[in-house]
């Protein structure tokens, strides 16, 4: 009897522990996975377009790392509209087959989810991180929804969509909103950190550099960081991103 009771307690503790470490659903209209817990701050992480196909869950690792490094902070690894992870979760909305999908409606869904999570967590301190297409959406959101985010970390950002498409020799995305069109609306209270690898041949560093320069000209506290040796992929910049998130939470 005693042995059976101990086994039951062990299962309960394990189940609760897993639920605390990685909850399988976010607040708001979009899905995601939540790591950590507490109202010392909310960190939201947005993945890129994953244009080669497959699950959009590579950002779960950095979300877990940030949660482990910042006690009392809740971290949401969000699934952008129309994307799914490897465990069957899928966010509402459409990613238009992962093309031309940084739309006003999709950006609204992301913003609404951030708002809902902040309310659920009970915090007003929000740090948002976006990689590639996620950075493009975040760059719009901090202007379209001023004062929603305290600090935005834009990784490998295609911050000028028409210019980005032209540099790749491809047709412009006419449905997508572009961060460079919203620089005048970003409040001076928002901190922006743009990180791009100096070997990135997808989102050329100049796209983020010029975006940061435009923000700085309007009094926004913005900075550009060149990740030496990194290309477009996220993993090579993960440690730098985690460090920037920790500094932003302070």
C-alpha positions in Angstrom: 0.0 0.0 0.0 2.8 2.4 1.0 4.7 1.6 -2.2 1.7 2.2 -4.4 1.1 5.5 -2.7 4.7 6.6 -3.2 4.4 5.7 -6.9 1.2 7.7 -7.2 2.9 10.7 -5.6 5.9 10.4 -7.9 3.7 10.4 -11.0 1.8 13.4 -9.7 5.0 15.4 -9.0 6.4 14.5 -12.5 3.2 15.6 -14.2 3.0 18.9 -12.4 6.7 19.5 -13.1 6.3 19.0 -16.8 3.2 21.2 -16.8 5.2 24.0 -15.1 8.2 23.6 -17.4 6.4 23.6 -20.7 2.7 24.3 -21.0 1.2 23.4 -24.4 -1.0 26.4 -25.0 -0.7 30.1 -24.9 -3.4 32.7 -24.1 -4.9 34.7 -27.0 -5.8 33.5 -30.5 -2.4 31.9 -31.4 -0.9 28.7 -30.1 2.5 28.1 -28.6 4.4 26.7 -25.7 5.1 28.4 -22.4 8.3 27.9 -20.4 9.1 29.0 -16.9 6.6 31.0 -14.9 6.1 34.2 -12.9 5.2 37.8 -13.4 8.7 39.3 -13.3 8.4 39.7 -17.0 7.0 38.1 -20.2 9.3 37.1 -23.1 7.7 36.3 -26.4 9.7 34.4 -29.1 8.6 34.4 -32.8 10.1 31.9 -35.3 11.0 32.6 -38.9 9.2 31.5 -42.1 10.7 28.0 -42.2 10.3 28.3 -45.9 11.9 24.9 -46.6 8.9 23.3 -44.9 8.4 21.3 -41.7 7.5 22.1 -38.1 8.1 25.6 -36.8 9.4 24.8 -33.3 13.1 25.4 -33.4 12.6 28.5 -31.2 11.4 26.2 -28.3 15.0 25.6 -27.3 15.9 29.3 -26.9 12.6 29.9 -25.1 13.5 27.2 -22.6 17.0 28.6 -22.2 15.8 32.1 -21.5 13.3 30.8 -18.9 16.0 28.8 -17.1 18.3 31.9 -17.0 15.7 34.4 -15.7 13.9 33.4 -12.6 10.3 34.4 -12.2 9.9 35.2 -16.0 7.4 33.6 -18.3 8.5 32.8 -21.8 6.1 32.1 -24.7 7.4 30.5 -27.8 4.6 31.5 -30.2 3.5 29.7 -33.3 2.8 32.4 -35.9 -0.5 32.4 -37.8 -1.0 29.2 -39.9 2.1 27.5 -38.5 2.3 24.2 -36.5 4.9 22.4 -34.4 6.0 18.8 -34.3 3.4 17.9 -31.6 0.3 18.7 -33.5 -0.3 22.2 -32.3 -1.4 24.7 -34.9 -2.1 28.4 -34.8 -5.2 29.8 -36.5 -4.9 32.0 -39.6 -3.1 31.4 -42.8 0.6 31.7 -43.8 -0.3 31.7 -47.5 2.0 28.7 -48.0 4.7 30.6 -46.2 4.7 33.5 -48.7 3.7 37.1 -48.4 2.1 36.6 -45.0 3.3 39.5 -42.8 -0.2 40.9 -43.3 -2.1 43.4 -41.2 -4.5 40.6 -40.0 -1.6 38.2 -39.1 0.2 41.0 -37.2 -2.9 41.8 -35.3 -3.2 38.1 -34.2 0.4 38.2 -32.9 -0.2 41.5 -31.1 -3.5 40.2 -29.5 -1.7 37.1 -28.3 1.0 39.1 -26.7 -1.6 41.3 -25.0 -3.5 38.3 -23.7 -0.4 36.6 -22.4 0.7 39.7 -20.6 -2.7 40.0 -18.9 -2.7 36.3 -18.0 0.8 36.5 -16.5 0.1 39.7 -14.7 3.0 41.8 -16.0 3.6 45.0 -17.9 7.2 44.2 -18.7 7.4 42.6 -22.2 10.4 41.6 -24.2 9.7 40.3 -27.7 12.2 38.4 -29.9 11.6 37.7 -33.6 13.8 35.8 -36.1 13.6 36.5 -39.8 9.9 36.7 -40.8 9.1 36.8 -37.0 11.4 39.9 -36.8 9.6 41.5 -39.7 6.2 41.1 -38.0 7.6 42.3 -34.7 9.2 45.4 -36.4 5.7 46.3 -37.6 4.0 45.6 -34.3 6.1 47.9 -32.2 5.0 50.7 -34.4 1.4 49.7 -35.1 0.8 48.8 -31.4 3.0 51.4 -29.6 3.9 50.7 -26.0 2.8 47.1 -26.3 6.5 45.9 -26.1 9.2 47.4 -23.9 12.1 45.8 -25.8 12.2 44.2 -29.2 15.1 42.0 -30.4 15.0 41.6 -34.1 17.2 38.8 -35.4 18.0 38.5 -39.1 15.4 41.1 -39.9 14.2 41.8 -43.5 13.3 45.2 -42.2 12.5 46.7 -45.6 10.3 44.1 -47.4 10.4 45.6 -50.9 14.2 46.1 -50.8 14.7 42.7 -49.3 12.7 41.0 -52.1 14.6 43.1 -54.7 18.0 42.1 -53.3 17.0 38.5 -53.6 15.9 39.1 -57.2 12.3 38.1 -56.4 8.9 39.6 -56.8 7.7 42.0 -54.1 5.3 40.9 -51.4 2.4 43.3 -51.8 0.2 42.0 -49.0 2.9 42.2 -46.3 3.5 45.2 -44.0 7.1 46.3 -43.7 8.9 47.5 -40.6 10.5 50.5 -42.4 7.1 52.0 -43.0 6.4 52.1 -39.2 9.6 53.7 -37.8 7.8 57.0 -37.2 5.3 55.3 -35.0 7.7 53.5 -32.7 7.7 55.3 -29.3 10.9 56.5 -27.9 10.2 54.5 -24.8 10.7 51.2 -26.8 14.2 49.7 -26.9 15.2 48.0 -30.2 18.1 45.6 -30.7 18.7 44.3 -34.2 21.1 41.4 -34.6 22.2 40.1 -38.0 25.0 37.7 -38.9 27.8 39.3 -41.0 27.6 36.3 -43.3 23.9 36.5 -43.8 23.1 36.2 -47.5 19.4 36.1 -47.1 18.6 39.2 -45.0 21.6 41.4 -45.8 22.8 43.3 -42.6 22.2 46.6 -44.3 18.4 46.1 -44.0 18.6 46.1 -40.2 21.3 48.7 -40.1 19.3 51.2 -42.1 16.2 50.4 -40.0 18.1 51.1 -36.8 19.5 54.3 -38.2 15.9 55.5 -39.1 14.8 54.7 -35.5 17.7 56.5 -33.9 17.1 59.6 -36.1 13.6 59.8 -34.4 15.0 59.4 -30.9 14.3 55.7 -30.4 17.0 53.8 -28.3 18.0 51.4 -31.0 21.2 49.5 -31.8 22.6 47.2 -34.4 24.8 44.2 -33.4 26.8 42.3 -36.0 27.1 38.6 -35.2 30.5 37.7 -36.4 30.7 34.5 -38.4 26.9 33.9 -38.3 24.7 33.5 -41.4 20.9 33.6 -41.5 20.2 30.6 -39.2 19.2 31.3 -35.6 21.3 28.8 -33.7 24.6 30.6 -34.2 23.1 33.7 -32.6 21.1 32.0 -29.8 23.6 32.9 -27.0 23.8 36.5 -28.1 20.0 36.7 -28.2 19.7 35.1 -24.7 22.2 37.6 -23.4 20.3 40.5 -25.0 17.0 39.2 -23.5 18.5 39.0 -20.0 19.8 42.6 -20.3 16.4 43.8 -21.5 14.6 42.2 -18.6 16.8 44.1 -16.2 
